Amino acid sequence: MTWSRFWRAAQESIHRARNGTGPTLIECQTELASFDDPLGHMQHYMTKRGAWDDGWKEQVVDQINAEIEEALQPL
């Protein structure tokens, strides 16, 4: 299951729960080989919909790198 299909299923489940129609079980089957670049998947998904912004990607990558560097600092 791709992240976009999971997100869509989760949104539908949330909508049903908020409308009082009960719980939903979402079954996800994944393969370790499919866990490559999640940002790349998001970029592809958003580009197809005309919603991708390279400036936003730079901000996200910079933030992630800063968090990694901070986590690797000795206490």
Predicted model as a PDB file, atoms N, CA, C, CB and O in Angstrom, pLDDT in the B-factor column:
MODEL        1                                                                  
ATOM      1  N   MET A   1       0.859  -1.173   0.000  1.00 62.00           N  
ATOM      2  CA  MET A   1       0.000   0.000   0.000  1.00 62.00           C  
ATOM      3  C   MET A   1       0.903   1.232   0.000  1.00 62.00           C  
ATOM      4  CB  MET A   1      -0.976   0.000   1.234  1.00 62.00           C  
ATOM      5  O   MET A   1       1.821   1.342   0.812  1.00 62.00           O  
ATOM      6  N   THR A   2       0.636   2.135  -0.900  1.00 72.00           N  
ATOM      7  CA  THR A   2       1.414   3.367  -0.953  1.00 72.00           C  
ATOM      8  C   THR A   2       0.934   4.320   0.132  1.00 72.00           C  
ATOM      9  CB  THR A   2       1.308   4.028  -2.347  1.00 72.00           C  
ATOM     10  O   THR A   2      -0.158   4.159   0.678  1.00 72.00           O  
ATOM     11  N   TRP A   3       1.756   5.308   0.435  1.00 72.00           N  
ATOM     12  CA  TRP A   3       1.366   6.261   1.481  1.00 72.00           C  
ATOM     13  C   TRP A   3       0.110   7.012   1.064  1.00 72.00           C  
ATOM     14  CB  TRP A   3       2.513   7.256   1.775  1.00 72.00           C  
ATOM     15  O   TRP A   3      -0.720   7.330   1.916  1.00 72.00           O  
ATOM     16  N   SER A   4      -0.053   7.307  -0.227  1.00 76.00           N  
ATOM     17  CA  SER A   4      -1.230   8.067  -0.663  1.00 76.00           C  
ATOM     18  C   SER A   4      -2.504   7.229  -0.524  1.00 76.00           C  
ATOM     19  CB  SER A   4      -1.058   8.532  -2.126  1.00 76.00           C  
ATOM     20  O   SER A   4      -3.554   7.754  -0.152  1.00 76.00           O  
ATOM     21  N   ARG A   5      -2.415   5.931  -0.820  1.00 83.00           N  
ATOM     22  CA  ARG A   5      -3.591   5.070  -0.640  1.00 83.00           C  
ATOM     23  C   ARG A   5      -3.911   4.916   0.845  1.00 83.00           C  
ATOM     24  CB  ARG A   5      -3.357   3.682  -1.286  1.00 83.00           C  
ATOM     25  O   ARG A   5      -5.079   4.900   1.233  1.00 83.00           O  
ATOM     26  N   PHE A   6      -2.866   4.801   1.679  1.00 84.00           N  
ATOM     27  CA  PHE A   6      -3.095   4.710   3.116  1.00 84.00           C  
ATOM     28  C   PHE A   6      -3.736   5.990   3.633  1.00 84.00           C  
ATOM     29  CB  PHE A   6      -1.780   4.433   3.859  1.00 84.00           C  
ATOM     30  O   PHE A   6      -4.686   5.938   4.414  1.00 84.00           O  
ATOM     31  N   TRP A   7      -3.223   7.139   3.202  1.00 85.00           N  
ATOM     32  CA  TRP A   7      -3.762   8.423   3.655  1.00 85.00           C  
ATOM     33  C   TRP A   7      -5.235   8.536   3.281  1.00 85.00           C  
ATOM     34  CB  TRP A   7      -2.964   9.597   3.048  1.00 85.00           C  
ATOM     35  O   TRP A   7      -6.060   8.948   4.097  1.00 85.00           O  
ATOM     36  N   ARG A   8      -5.558   8.169   2.049  1.00 89.00           N  
ATOM     37  CA  ARG A   8      -6.950   8.237   1.589  1.00 89.00           C  
ATOM     38  C   ARG A   8      -7.839   7.319   2.431  1.00 89.00           C  
ATOM     39  CB  ARG A   8      -7.048   7.852   0.093  1.00 89.00           C  
ATOM     40  O   ARG A   8      -8.933   7.712   2.835  1.00 89.00           O  
ATOM     41  N   ALA A   9      -7.372   6.103   2.693  1.00 91.00           N  
ATOM     42  CA  ALA A   9      -8.152   5.160   3.508  1.00 91.00           C  
ATOM     43  C   ALA A   9      -8.316   5.685   4.930  1.00 91.00           C  
ATOM     44  CB  ALA A   9      -7.476   3.771   3.531  1.00 91.00           C  
ATOM     45  O   ALA A   9      -9.387   5.552   5.522  1.00 91.00           O  
ATOM     46  N   ALA A  10      -7.258   6.281   5.480  1.00 91.00           N  
ATOM     47  CA  ALA A  10      -7.336   6.837   6.834  1.00 91.00           C  
ATOM     48  C   ALA A  10      -8.327   7.993   6.886  1.00 91.00           C  
ATOM     49  CB  ALA A  10      -5.951   7.308   7.307  1.00 91.00           C  
ATOM     50  O   ALA A  10      -9.104   8.098   7.835  1.00 91.00           O  
ATOM     51  N   GLN A  11      -8.309   8.862   5.876  1.00 93.00           N  
ATOM     52  CA  GLN A  11      -9.240   9.985   5.848  1.00 93.00           C  
ATOM     53  C   GLN A  11     -10.690   9.499   5.781  1.00 93.00           C  
ATOM     54  CB  GLN A  11      -8.933  10.899   4.656  1.00 93.00           C  
ATOM     55  O   GLN A  11     -11.561  10.044   6.459  1.00 93.00           O  
ATOM     56  N   GLU A  12     -10.942   8.484   4.973  1.00 93.00           N  
ATOM     57  CA  GLU A  12     -12.293   7.920   4.895  1.00 93.00           C  
ATOM     58  C   GLU A  12     -12.709   7.317   6.227  1.00 93.00           C  
ATOM     59  CB  GLU A  12     -12.370   6.858   3.792  1.00 93.00           C  
ATOM     60  O   GLU A  12     -13.857   7.466   6.647  1.00 93.00           O  
ATOM     61  N   SER A  13     -11.781   6.634   6.894  1.00 92.00           N  
ATOM     62  CA  SER A  13     -12.075   6.026   8.191  1.00 92.00           C  
ATOM     63  C   SER A  13     -12.387   7.087   9.234  1.00 92.00           C  
ATOM     64  CB  SER A  13     -10.902   5.165   8.656  1.00 92.00           C  
ATOM     65  O   SER A  13     -13.321   6.938  10.022  1.00 92.00           O  
ATOM     66  N   ILE A  14     -11.610   8.148   9.237  1.00 93.00           N  
ATOM     67  CA  ILE A  14     -11.846   9.248  10.178  1.00 93.00           C  
ATOM     68  C   ILE A  14     -13.206   9.868   9.932  1.00 93.00           C  
ATOM     69  CB  ILE A  14     -10.747  10.316  10.059  1.00 93.00           C  
ATOM     70  O   ILE A  14     -13.947  10.150  10.874  1.00 93.00           O  
ATOM     71  N   HIS A  15     -13.534  10.080   8.670  1.00 93.00           N  
ATOM     72  CA  HIS A  15     -14.828  10.664   8.315  1.00 93.00           C  
ATOM     73  C   HIS A  15     -15.983   9.787   8.815  1.00 93.00           C  
ATOM     74  CB  HIS A  15     -14.928  10.854   6.787  1.00 93.00           C  
ATOM     75  O   HIS A  15     -16.944  10.282   9.404  1.00 93.00           O  
ATOM     76  N   ARG A  16     -15.871   8.467   8.569  1.00 92.00           N  
ATOM     77  CA  ARG A  16     -16.918   7.551   9.032  1.00 92.00           C  
ATOM     78  C   ARG A  16     -17.022   7.554  10.555  1.00 92.00           C  
ATOM     79  CB  ARG A  16     -16.644   6.128   8.530  1.00 92.00           C  
ATOM     80  O   ARG A  16     -18.125   7.544  11.102  1.00 92.00           O  
ATOM     81  N   ALA A  17     -15.886   7.568  11.238  1.00 92.00           N  
ATOM     82  CA  ALA A  17     -15.905   7.554  12.706  1.00 92.00           C  
ATOM     83  C   ALA A  17     -16.542   8.825  13.259  1.00 92.00           C  
ATOM     84  CB  ALA A  17     -14.480   7.399  13.259  1.00 92.00           C  
ATOM     85  O   ALA A  17     -17.318   8.775  14.213  1.00 92.00           O  
ATOM     86  N   ARG A  18     -16.215   9.941  12.664  1.00 93.00           N  
ATOM     87  CA  ARG A  18     -16.787  11.215  13.134  1.00 93.00           C  
ATOM     88  C   ARG A  18     -18.282  11.308  12.863  1.00 93.00           C  
ATOM     89  CB  ARG A  18     -16.076  12.388  12.469  1.00 93.00           C  
ATOM     90  O   ARG A  18     -19.002  12.031  13.552  1.00 93.00           O  
ATOM     91  N   ASN A  19     -18.746  10.574  11.857  1.00 93.00           N  
ATOM     92  CA  ASN A  19     -20.176  10.567  11.548  1.00 93.00           C  
ATOM     93  C   ASN A  19     -20.924   9.486  12.311  1.00 93.00           C  
ATOM     94  CB  ASN A  19     -20.385  10.378  10.062  1.00 93.00           C  
ATOM     95  O   ASN A  19     -22.123   9.295  12.110  1.00 93.00           O  
ATOM     96  N   GLY A  20     -20.219   8.778  13.187  1.00 93.00           N  
ATOM     97  CA  GLY A  20     -20.860   7.804  14.054  1.00 93.00           C  
ATOM     98  C   GLY A  20     -21.173   6.471  13.405  1.00 93.00           C  
ATOM     99  O   GLY A  20     -22.027   5.736  13.901  1.00 93.00           O  
ATOM    100  N   THR A  21     -20.504   6.137  12.306  1.00 91.00           N  
ATOM    101  CA  THR A  21     -20.800   4.864  11.657  1.00 91.00           C  
ATOM    102  C   THR A  21     -19.889   3.734  12.131  1.00 91.00           C  
ATOM    103  CB  THR A  21     -20.682   5.014  10.163  1.00 91.00           C  
ATOM    104  O   THR A  21     -19.913   2.639  11.569  1.00 91.00           O  
ATOM    105  N   GLY A  22     -19.095   3.993  13.150  1.00 86.00           N  
ATOM    106  CA  GLY A  22     -18.316   2.924  13.758  1.00 86.00           C  
ATOM    107  C   GLY A  22     -16.869   2.877  13.339  1.00 86.00           C  
ATOM    108  O   GLY A  22     -16.420   3.678  12.519  1.00 86.00           O  
ATOM    109  N   PRO A  23     -16.135   1.929  13.908  1.00 88.00           N  
ATOM    110  CA  PRO A  23     -14.696   1.805  13.636  1.00 88.00           C  
ATOM    111  C   PRO A  23     -14.417   1.172  12.276  1.00 88.00           C  
ATOM    112  CB  PRO A  23     -14.027   0.982  14.728  1.00 88.00           C  
ATOM    113  O   PRO A  23     -15.286   0.549  11.666  1.00 88.00           O  
ATOM    114  N   THR A  24     -13.190   1.349  11.827  1.00 89.00           N  
ATOM    115  CA  THR A  24     -12.739   0.786  10.556  1.00 89.00           C  
ATOM    116  C   THR A  24     -11.383   0.133  10.778  1.00 89.00           C  
ATOM    117  CB  THR A  24     -12.659   1.882   9.441  1.00 89.00           C  
ATOM    118  O   THR A  24     -10.550   0.656  11.518  1.00 89.00           O  
ATOM    119  N   LEU A  25     -11.166  -0.995  10.146  1.00 90.00           N  
ATOM    120  CA  LEU A  25      -9.869  -1.659  10.175  1.00 90.00           C  
ATOM    121  C   LEU A  25      -9.192  -1.426   8.835  1.00 90.00           C  
ATOM    122  CB  LEU A  25     -10.013  -3.187  10.478  1.00 90.00           C  
ATOM    123  O   LEU A  25      -9.756  -1.732   7.784  1.00 90.00           O  
ATOM    124  N   ILE A  26      -7.976  -0.882   8.873  1.00 88.00           N  
ATOM    125  CA  ILE A  26      -7.199  -0.673   7.652  1.00 88.00           C  
ATOM    126  C   ILE A  26      -6.065  -1.683   7.668  1.00 88.00           C  
ATOM    127  CB  ILE A  26      -6.654   0.807   7.545  1.00 88.00           C  
ATOM    128  O   ILE A  26      -5.224  -1.668   8.567  1.00 88.00           O  
ATOM    129  N   GLU A  27      -6.045  -2.554   6.681  1.00 85.00           N  
ATOM    130  CA  GLU A  27      -4.984  -3.553   6.582  1.00 85.00           C  
ATOM    131  C   GLU A  27      -3.948  -3.055   5.584  1.00 85.00           C  
ATOM    132  CB  GLU A  27      -5.552  -4.946   6.153  1.00 85.00           C  
ATOM    133  O   GLU A  27      -4.273  -2.737   4.440  1.00 85.00           O  
ATOM    134  N   CYS A  28      -2.707  -2.991   6.027  1.00 81.00           N  
ATOM    135  CA  CYS A  28      -1.620  -2.529   5.164  1.00 81.00           C  
ATOM    136  C   CYS A  28      -0.593  -3.637   5.016  1.00 81.00           C  
ATOM    137  CB  CYS A  28      -0.960  -1.245   5.731  1.00 81.00           C  
ATOM    138  O   CYS A  28      -0.098  -4.182   6.002  1.00 81.00           O  
ATOM    139  N   GLN A  29      -0.287  -3.955   3.790  1.00 75.00           N  
ATOM    140  CA  GLN A  29       0.766  -4.924   3.520  1.00 75.00           C  
ATOM    141  C   GLN A  29       1.867  -4.184   2.776  1.00 75.00           C  
ATOM    142  CB  GLN A  29       0.232  -6.158   2.692  1.00 75.00           C  
ATOM    143  O   GLN A  29       1.632  -3.587   1.725  1.00 75.00           O  
ATOM    144  N   THR A  30       3.057  -4.228   3.328  1.00 65.00           N  
ATOM    145  CA  THR A  30       4.175  -3.518   2.726  1.00 65.00           C  
ATOM    146  C   THR A  30       5.346  -4.462   2.548  1.00 65.00           C  
ATOM    147  CB  THR A  30       4.580  -2.309   3.579  1.00 65.00           C  
ATOM    148  O   THR A  30       5.401  -5.530   3.157  1.00 65.00           O  
ATOM    149  N   GLU A  31       6.269  -4.059   1.717  1.00 61.00           N  
ATOM    150  CA  GLU A  31       7.512  -4.785   1.536  1.00 61.00           C  
ATOM    151  C   GLU A  31       8.637  -3.852   1.921  1.00 61.00           C  
ATOM    152  CB  GLU A  31       7.674  -5.305   0.074  1.00 61.00           C  
ATOM    153  O   GLU A  31       8.577  -2.655   1.641  1.00 61.00           O  
ATOM    154  N   LEU A  32       9.658  -4.384   2.559  1.00 54.00           N  
ATOM    155  CA  LEU A  32      10.769  -3.537   2.975  1.00 54.00           C  
ATOM    156  C   LEU A  32      11.412  -2.831   1.791  1.00 54.00           C  
ATOM    157  CB  LEU A  32      11.809  -4.360   3.712  1.00 54.00           C  
ATOM    158  O   LEU A  32      11.900  -1.711   1.939  1.00 54.00           O  
ATOM    159  N   ALA A  33      11.424  -3.446   0.643  1.00 50.00           N  
ATOM    160  CA  ALA A  33      12.044  -2.843  -0.534  1.00 50.00           C  
ATOM    161  C   ALA A  33      11.301  -1.596  -0.988  1.00 50.00           C  
ATOM    162  CB  ALA A  33      12.103  -3.848  -1.668  1.00 50.00           C  
ATOM    163  O   ALA A  33      11.873  -0.764  -1.692  1.00 50.00           O  
ATOM    164  N   SER A  34      10.036  -1.450  -0.600  1.00 51.00           N  
ATOM    165  CA  SER A  34       9.262  -0.294  -1.042  1.00 51.00           C  
ATOM    166  C   SER A  34       9.484   0.929  -0.154  1.00 51.00           C  
ATOM    167  CB  SER A  34       7.789  -0.642  -1.072  1.00 51.00           C  
ATOM    168  O   SER A  34       8.934   1.997  -0.425  1.00 51.00           O  
ATOM    169  N   PHE A  35      10.279   0.786   0.898  1.00 53.00           N  
ATOM    170  CA  PHE A  35      10.522   1.908   1.790  1.00 53.00           C  
ATOM    171  C   PHE A  35      11.722   2.721   1.328  1.00 53.00           C  
ATOM    172  CB  PHE A  35      10.736   1.418   3.216  1.00 53.00           C  
ATOM    173  O   PHE A  35      12.682   2.911   2.075  1.00 53.00           O  
ATOM    174  N   ASP A  36      11.661   3.196   0.097  1.00 67.00           N  
ATOM    175  CA  ASP A  36      12.755   4.030  -0.364  1.00 67.00           C  
ATOM    176  C   ASP A  36      12.466   5.480   0.023  1.00 67.00           C  
ATOM    177  CB  ASP A  36      12.954   3.888  -1.900  1.00 67.00           C  
ATOM    178  O   ASP A  36      12.067   5.713   1.164  1.00 67.00           O  
ATOM    179  N   ASP A  37      12.635   6.415  -0.811  1.00 74.00           N  
ATOM    180  CA  ASP A  37      12.553   7.831  -0.487  1.00 74.00           C  
ATOM    181  C   ASP A  37      11.107   8.318  -0.363  1.00 74.00           C  
ATOM    182  CB  ASP A  37      13.279   8.639  -1.540  1.00 74.00           C  
ATOM    183  O   ASP A  37      10.452   8.529  -1.384  1.00 74.00           O  
ATOM    184  N   PRO A  38      10.586   8.502   0.863  1.00 73.00           N  
ATOM    185  CA  PRO A  38       9.202   8.954   1.012  1.00 73.00           C  
ATOM    186  C   PRO A  38       8.993  10.360   0.462  1.00 73.00           C  
ATOM    187  CB  PRO A  38       8.796   8.913   2.473  1.00 73.00           C  
ATOM    188  O   PRO A  38       7.913  10.670  -0.041  1.00 73.00           O  
ATOM    189  N   LEU A  39      10.005  11.207   0.549  1.00 75.00           N  
ATOM    190  CA  LEU A  39       9.875  12.552   0.002  1.00 75.00           C  
ATOM    191  C   LEU A  39       9.768  12.500  -1.519  1.00 75.00           C  
ATOM    192  CB  LEU A  39      11.068  13.424   0.426  1.00 75.00           C  
ATOM    193  O   LEU A  39       9.062  13.307  -2.124  1.00 75.00           O  
ATOM    194  N   GLY A  40      10.468  11.551  -2.133  1.00 79.00           N  
ATOM    195  CA  GLY A  40      10.369  11.362  -3.579  1.00 79.00           C  
ATOM    196  C   GLY A  40       8.962  10.941  -3.996  1.00 79.00           C  
ATOM    197  O   GLY A  40       8.444  11.408  -5.011  1.00 79.00           O  
ATOM    198  N   HIS A  41       8.344  10.053  -3.206  1.00 79.00           N  
ATOM    199  CA  HIS A  41       6.962   9.648  -3.488  1.00 79.00           C  
ATOM    200  C   HIS A  41       6.023  10.847  -3.371  1.00 79.00           C  
ATOM    201  CB  HIS A  41       6.515   8.521  -2.524  1.00 79.00           C  
ATOM    202  O   HIS A  41       5.143  11.043  -4.208  1.00 79.00           O  
ATOM    203  N   MET A  42       6.222  11.643  -2.323  1.00 80.00           N  
ATOM    204  CA  MET A  42       5.373  12.812  -2.136  1.00 80.00           C  
ATOM    205  C   MET A  42       5.561  13.805  -3.282  1.00 80.00           C  
ATOM    206  CB  MET A  42       5.679  13.485  -0.791  1.00 80.00           C  
ATOM    207  O   MET A  42       4.594  14.385  -3.775  1.00 80.00           O  
ATOM    208  N   GLN A  43       6.809  13.995  -3.700  1.00 84.00           N  
ATOM    209  CA  GLN A  43       7.084  14.914  -4.802  1.00 84.00           C  
ATOM    210  C   GLN A  43       6.366  14.455  -6.076  1.00 84.00           C  
ATOM    211  CB  GLN A  43       8.606  15.019  -5.050  1.00 84.00           C  
ATOM    212  O   GLN A  43       5.742  15.262  -6.765  1.00 84.00           O  
ATOM    213  N   HIS A  44       6.455  13.181  -6.381  1.00 84.00           N  
ATOM    214  CA  HIS A  44       5.786  12.651  -7.568  1.00 84.00           C  
ATOM    215  C   HIS A  44       4.278  12.859  -7.481  1.00 84.00           C  
ATOM    216  CB  HIS A  44       6.104  11.159  -7.743  1.00 84.00           C  
ATOM    217  O   HIS A  44       3.654  13.319  -8.438  1.00 84.00           O  
ATOM    218  N   TYR A  45       3.697  12.522  -6.338  1.00 84.00           N  
ATOM    219  CA  TYR A  45       2.251  12.648  -6.115  1.00 84.00           C  
ATOM    220  C   TYR A  45       1.804  14.101  -6.266  1.00 84.00           C  
ATOM    221  CB  TYR A  45       1.871  12.121  -4.715  1.00 84.00           C  
ATOM    222  O   TYR A  45       0.820  14.385  -6.949  1.00 84.00           O  
ATOM    223  N   MET A  46       2.527  15.012  -5.630  1.00 87.00           N  
ATOM    224  CA  MET A  46       2.125  16.417  -5.653  1.00 87.00           C  
ATOM    225  C   MET A  46       2.404  17.072  -7.010  1.00 87.00           C  
ATOM    226  CB  MET A  46       2.848  17.181  -4.549  1.00 87.00           C  
ATOM    227  O   MET A  46       1.651  17.949  -7.433  1.00 87.00           O  
ATOM    228  N   THR A  47       3.467  16.663  -7.691  1.00 90.00           N  
ATOM    229  CA  THR A  47       3.781  17.213  -9.009  1.00 90.00           C  
ATOM    230  C   THR A  47       2.677  16.863  -9.995  1.00 90.00           C  
ATOM    231  CB  THR A  47       5.141  16.686  -9.515  1.00 90.00           C  
ATOM    232  O   THR A  47       2.276  17.702 -10.801  1.00 90.00           O  
ATOM    233  N   LYS A  48       2.179  15.618  -9.937  1.00 90.00           N  
ATOM    234  CA  LYS A  48       1.094  15.205 -10.826  1.00 90.00           C  
ATOM    235  C   LYS A  48      -0.158  16.054 -10.617  1.00 90.00           C  
ATOM    236  CB  LYS A  48       0.765  13.730 -10.607  1.00 90.00           C  
ATOM    237  O   LYS A  48      -0.979  16.177 -11.526  1.00 90.00           O  
ATOM    238  N   ARG A  49      -0.309  16.632  -9.446  1.00 92.00           N  
ATOM    239  CA  ARG A  49      -1.486  17.439  -9.128  1.00 92.00           C  
ATOM    240  C   ARG A  49      -1.202  18.943  -9.177  1.00 92.00           C  
ATOM    241  CB  ARG A  49      -2.007  17.064  -7.756  1.00 92.00           C  
ATOM    242  O   ARG A  49      -2.045  19.757  -8.803  1.00 92.00           O  
ATOM    243  N   GLY A  50      -0.006  19.295  -9.641  1.00 91.00           N  
ATOM    244  CA  GLY A  50       0.347  20.705  -9.766  1.00 91.00           C  
ATOM    245  C   GLY A  50       0.534  21.420  -8.444  1.00 91.00           C  
ATOM    246  O   GLY A  50       0.354  22.635  -8.363  1.00 91.00           O  
ATOM    247  N   ALA A  51       0.898  20.673  -7.400  1.00 89.00           N  
ATOM    248  CA  ALA A  51       0.997  21.264  -6.067  1.00 89.00           C  
ATOM    249  C   ALA A  51       2.412  21.235  -5.498  1.00 89.00           C  
ATOM    250  CB  ALA A  51       0.070  20.548  -5.129  1.00 89.00           C  
ATOM    251  O   ALA A  51       2.602  21.555  -4.325  1.00 89.00           O  
ATOM    252  N   TRP A  52       3.413  20.859  -6.301  1.00 88.00           N  
ATOM    253  CA  TRP A  52       4.770  20.732  -5.782  1.00 88.00           C  
ATOM    254  C   TRP A  52       5.476  22.075  -5.803  1.00 88.00           C  
ATOM    255  CB  TRP A  52       5.564  19.703  -6.589  1.00 88.00           C  
ATOM    256  O   TRP A  52       5.301  22.863  -6.733  1.00 88.00           O  
ATOM    257  N   ASP A  53       6.280  22.336  -4.767  1.00 89.00           N  
ATOM    258  CA  ASP A  53       7.049  23.577  -4.645  1.00 89.00           C  
ATOM    259  C   ASP A  53       8.470  23.206  -4.238  1.00 89.00           C  
ATOM    260  CB  ASP A  53       6.396  24.564  -3.600  1.00 89.00           C  
ATOM    261  O   ASP A  53       8.685  22.666  -3.153  1.00 89.00           O  
ATOM    262  N   ASP A  54       9.444  23.494  -5.106  1.00 89.00           N  
ATOM    263  CA  ASP A  54      10.833  23.145  -4.809  1.00 89.00           C  
ATOM    264  C   ASP A  54      11.364  23.881  -3.578  1.00 89.00           C  
ATOM    265  CB  ASP A  54      11.713  23.452  -6.010  1.00 89.00           C  
ATOM    266  O   ASP A  54      12.197  23.341  -2.850  1.00 89.00           O  
ATOM    267  N   GLY A  55      10.893  25.102  -3.339  1.00 90.00           N  
ATOM    268  CA  GLY A  55      11.301  25.845  -2.143  1.00 90.00           C  
ATOM    269  C   GLY A  55      10.871  25.135  -0.877  1.00 90.00           C  
ATOM    270  O   GLY A  55      11.611  25.100   0.106  1.00 90.00           O  
ATOM    271  N   TRP A  56       9.672  24.569  -0.901  1.00 86.00           N  
ATOM    272  CA  TRP A  56       9.171  23.826   0.263  1.00 86.00           C  
ATOM    273  C   TRP A  56      10.048  22.602   0.503  1.00 86.00           C  
ATOM    274  CB  TRP A  56       7.686  23.400   0.057  1.00 86.00           C  
ATOM    275  O   TRP A  56      10.380  22.284   1.645  1.00 86.00           O  
ATOM    276  N   LYS A  57      10.428  21.909  -0.592  1.00 84.00           N  
ATOM    277  CA  LYS A  57      11.276  20.728  -0.449  1.00 84.00           C  
ATOM    278  C   LYS A  57      12.601  21.103   0.205  1.00 84.00           C  
ATOM    279  CB  LYS A  57      11.522  20.067  -1.818  1.00 84.00           C  
ATOM    280  O   LYS A  57      13.074  20.397   1.096  1.00 84.00           O  
ATOM    281  N   GLU A  58      13.200  22.202  -0.230  1.00 90.00           N  
ATOM    282  CA  GLU A  58      14.463  22.643   0.365  1.00 90.00           C  
ATOM    283  C   GLU A  58      14.301  22.905   1.855  1.00 90.00           C  
ATOM    284  CB  GLU A  58      14.975  23.904  -0.337  1.00 90.00           C  
ATOM    285  O   GLU A  58      15.172  22.538   2.643  1.00 90.00           O  
ATOM    286  N   GLN A  59      13.194  23.537   2.254  1.00 92.00           N  
ATOM    287  CA  GLN A  59      12.943  23.803   3.672  1.00 92.00           C  
ATOM    288  C   GLN A  59      12.821  22.502   4.457  1.00 92.00           C  
ATOM    289  CB  GLN A  59      11.670  24.643   3.844  1.00 92.00           C  
ATOM    290  O   GLN A  59      13.384  22.375   5.545  1.00 92.00           O  
ATOM    291  N   VAL A  60      12.088  21.537   3.907  1.00 86.00           N  
ATOM    292  CA  VAL A  60      11.888  20.258   4.596  1.00 86.00           C  
ATOM    293  C   VAL A  60      13.216  19.518   4.736  1.00 86.00           C  
ATOM    294  CB  VAL A  60      10.863  19.382   3.835  1.00 86.00           C  
ATOM    295  O   VAL A  60      13.535  19.008   5.810  1.00 86.00           O  
ATOM    296  N   VAL A  61      13.987  19.461   3.657  1.00 87.00           N  
ATOM    297  CA  VAL A  61      15.274  18.763   3.698  1.00 87.00           C  
ATOM    298  C   VAL A  61      16.213  19.446   4.687  1.00 87.00           C  
ATOM    299  CB  VAL A  61      15.917  18.717   2.293  1.00 87.00           C  
ATOM    300  O   VAL A  61      16.902  18.768   5.449  1.00 87.00           O  
ATOM    301  N   ASP A  62      16.249  20.774   4.686  1.00 93.00           N  
ATOM    302  CA  ASP A  62      17.091  21.503   5.639  1.00 93.00           C  
ATOM    303  C   ASP A  62      16.667  21.221   7.079  1.00 93.00           C  
ATOM    304  CB  ASP A  62      17.029  23.011   5.359  1.00 93.00           C  
ATOM    305  O   ASP A  62      17.513  21.032   7.953  1.00 93.00           O  
ATOM    306  N   GLN A  63      15.355  21.194   7.323  1.00 93.00           N  
ATOM    307  CA  GLN A  63      14.850  20.928   8.677  1.00 93.00           C  
ATOM    308  C   GLN A  63      15.207  19.514   9.117  1.00 93.00           C  
ATOM    309  CB  GLN A  63      13.323  21.130   8.735  1.00 93.00           C  
ATOM    310  O   GLN A  63      15.629  19.301  10.254  1.00 93.00           O  
ATOM    311  N   ILE A  64      15.040  18.557   8.226  1.00 90.00           N  
ATOM    312  CA  ILE A  64      15.371  17.168   8.556  1.00 90.00           C  
ATOM    313  C   ILE A  64      16.860  17.033   8.856  1.00 90.00           C  
ATOM    314  CB  ILE A  64      14.971  16.225   7.404  1.00 90.00           C  
ATOM    315  O   ILE A  64      17.252  16.399   9.836  1.00 90.00           O  
ATOM    316  N   ASN A  65      17.687  17.637   8.000  1.00 92.00           N  
ATOM    317  CA  ASN A  65      19.134  17.570   8.227  1.00 92.00           C  
ATOM    318  C   ASN A  65      19.530  18.218   9.548  1.00 92.00           C  
ATOM    319  CB  ASN A  65      19.879  18.244   7.082  1.00 92.00           C  
ATOM    320  O   ASN A  65      20.404  17.708  10.248  1.00 92.00           O  
ATOM    321  N   ALA A  66      18.896  19.337   9.895  1.00 94.00           N  
ATOM    322  CA  ALA A  66      19.187  20.007  11.169  1.00 94.00           C  
ATOM    323  C   ALA A  66      18.799  19.121  12.346  1.00 94.00           C  
ATOM    324  CB  ALA A  66      18.446  21.354  11.254  1.00 94.00           C  
ATOM    325  O   ALA A  66      19.527  19.046  13.336  1.00 94.00           O  
ATOM    326  N   GLU A  67      17.651  18.450  12.241  1.00 93.00           N  
ATOM    327  CA  GLU A  67      17.214  17.557  13.321  1.00 93.00           C  
ATOM    328  C   GLU A  67      18.163  16.371  13.471  1.00 93.00           C  
ATOM    329  CB  GLU A  67      15.785  17.056  13.058  1.00 93.00           C  
ATOM    330  O   GLU A  67      18.443  15.935  14.588  1.00 93.00           O  
ATOM    331  N   ILE A  68      18.652  15.855  12.364  1.00 91.00           N  
ATOM    332  CA  ILE A  68      19.618  14.752  12.419  1.00 91.00           C  
ATOM    333  C   ILE A  68      20.913  15.206  13.058  1.00 91.00           C  
ATOM    334  CB  ILE A  68      19.892  14.198  11.016  1.00 91.00           C  
ATOM    335  O   ILE A  68      21.463  14.514  13.915  1.00 91.00           O  
ATOM    336  N   GLU A  69      21.404  16.367  12.646  1.00 92.00           N  
ATOM    337  CA  GLU A  69      22.643  16.888  13.223  1.00 92.00           C  
ATOM    338  C   GLU A  69      22.489  17.126  14.730  1.00 92.00           C  
ATOM    339  CB  GLU A  69      23.054  18.195  12.517  1.00 92.00           C  
ATOM    340  O   GLU A  69      23.394  16.824  15.507  1.00 92.00           O  
ATOM    341  N   GLU A  70      21.352  17.661  15.126  1.00 91.00           N  
ATOM    342  CA  GLU A  70      21.107  17.904  16.549  1.00 91.00           C  
ATOM    343  C   GLU A  70      21.061  16.592  17.318  1.00 91.00           C  
ATOM    344  CB  GLU A  70      19.797  18.679  16.747  1.00 91.00           C  
ATOM    345  O   GLU A  70      21.592  16.504  18.425  1.00 91.00           O  
ATOM    346  N   ALA A  71      20.435  15.575  16.745  1.00 91.00           N  
ATOM    347  CA  ALA A  71      20.326  14.270  17.404  1.00 91.00           C  
ATOM    348  C   ALA A  71      21.700  13.602  17.545  1.00 91.00           C  
ATOM    349  CB  ALA A  71      19.372  13.354  16.616  1.00 91.00           C  
ATOM    350  O   ALA A  71      21.922  12.818  18.468  1.00 91.00           O  
ATOM    351  N   LEU A  72      22.607  13.915  16.635  1.00 91.00           N  
ATOM    352  CA  LEU A  72      23.926  13.293  16.682  1.00 91.00           C  
ATOM    353  C   LEU A  72      24.924  14.035  17.571  1.00 91.00           C  
ATOM    354  CB  LEU A  72      24.479  13.194  15.296  1.00 91.00           C  
ATOM    355  O   LEU A  72      26.045  13.566  17.773  1.00 91.00           O  
ATOM    356  N   GLN A  73      24.525  15.178  18.096  1.00 88.00           N  
ATOM    357  CA  GLN A  73      25.406  15.935  18.992  1.00 88.00           C  
ATOM    358  C   GLN A  73      25.530  15.200  20.322  1.00 88.00           C  
ATOM    359  CB  GLN A  73      24.868  17.381  19.215  1.00 88.00           C  
ATOM    360  O   GLN A  73      24.548  14.662  20.833  1.00 88.00           O  
ATOM    361  N   PRO A  74      26.735  15.178  20.880  1.00 80.00           N  
ATOM    362  CA  PRO A  74      26.896  14.522  22.194  1.00 80.00           C  
ATOM    363  C   PRO A  74      26.139  15.309  23.278  1.00 80.00           C  
ATOM    364  CB  PRO A  74      28.413  14.405  22.570  1.00 80.00           C  
ATOM    365  O   PRO A  74      26.018  16.533  23.218  1.00 80.00           O  
ATOM    366  N   LEU A  75      25.646  14.573  24.248  1.00 66.00           N  
ATOM    367  CA  LEU A  75      24.902  15.227  25.336  1.00 66.00           C  
ATOM    368  C   LEU A  75      25.812  15.965  26.177  1.00 66.00           C  
ATOM    369  CB  LEU A  75      24.136  14.257  26.165  1.00 66.00           C  
ATOM    370  O   LEU A  75      25.386  16.588  27.150  1.00 66.00           O  
TER     371      LEU A  75                                                      
ENDMDL                                                                          
END                                                                             
